[in-house]
């Protein structure tokens, strides 16, 4: 795998869209091996970030389901 391909794969594992589910965010967190995913719009503009701790706190507070 070339460095460009690795960069593209890493970008894909670190980003989700604004309408992504919590499950999708968790899957990306797991795939990337990092503690954060970035929310980007269709043009790649950064809208925000979500950490594993953000999701954990939200679930423990009963504020969201998995999907």
C-alpha positions as CSV (number, residue, x, y, z in Angstrom):
1,X,0.0,0.0,0.0
2,X,1.4,3.4,-1.0
3,X,1.6,6.3,1.5
4,X,-1.2,8.0,-0.4
5,X,-3.4,5.0,-0.1
6,X,-2.6,4.7,3.7
7,X,-3.4,8.4,4.1
8,X,-6.8,8.0,2.3
9,X,-7.6,4.9,4.4
10,X,-6.7,6.7,7.6
11,X,-8.8,9.8,6.6
12,X,-11.7,7.5,5.9
13,X,-11.4,5.8,9.3
14,X,-11.1,9.1,11.1
15,X,-14.1,10.9,9.5
16,X,-17.9,10.6,9.7
17,X,-20.7,12.6,8.2
18,X,-23.0,14.8,10.3
19,X,-25.9,12.3,10.0
20,X,-23.8,9.3,11.1
21,X,-25.1,7.1,13.9
22,X,-23.4,6.6,17.2
23,X,-22.8,3.0,16.1
24,X,-21.0,4.3,12.9
25,X,-18.9,6.6,15.1
26,X,-17.9,3.7,17.4
27,X,-17.0,1.6,14.3
28,X,-14.7,4.3,13.0
29,X,-13.2,4.8,16.5
30,X,-12.4,1.1,16.6
31,X,-11.1,1.0,13.0
32,X,-8.8,3.9,13.5
33,X,-7.4,2.9,16.9
34,X,-7.6,6.5,17.9
35,X,-9.8,8.1,20.5
36,X,-11.5,10.6,18.2
37,X,-13.4,10.9,14.9
38,X,-14.0,14.1,13.0
39,X,-17.4,15.1,11.6
40,X,-17.0,16.5,8.1
41,X,-19.6,17.7,5.6
42,X,-19.7,16.4,2.0
43,X,-17.0,18.9,0.9
44,X,-14.7,17.7,3.7
45,X,-15.2,20.8,5.9
46,X,-14.6,20.1,9.5
47,X,-17.8,20.5,11.6
48,X,-16.6,19.0,14.9
49,X,-15.2,16.0,16.7
50,X,-16.5,13.2,18.8
51,X,-14.3,11.3,21.2
52,X,-14.9,7.9,22.7
53,X,-15.4,9.6,26.0
54,X,-18.1,11.8,24.5
55,X,-20.1,8.8,23.4
56,X,-19.6,6.9,26.7
57,X,-20.8,9.9,28.7
58,X,-23.8,10.3,26.4
59,X,-24.8,6.6,26.6
60,X,-24.3,6.5,30.4
61,X,-26.5,9.6,30.8
62,X,-29.2,7.8,28.7
63,X,-29.3,10.6,26.2
64,X,-28.9,8.4,23.1
65,X,-29.4,5.0,21.7
66,X,-26.9,3.1,19.6
67,X,-28.5,3.8,16.2
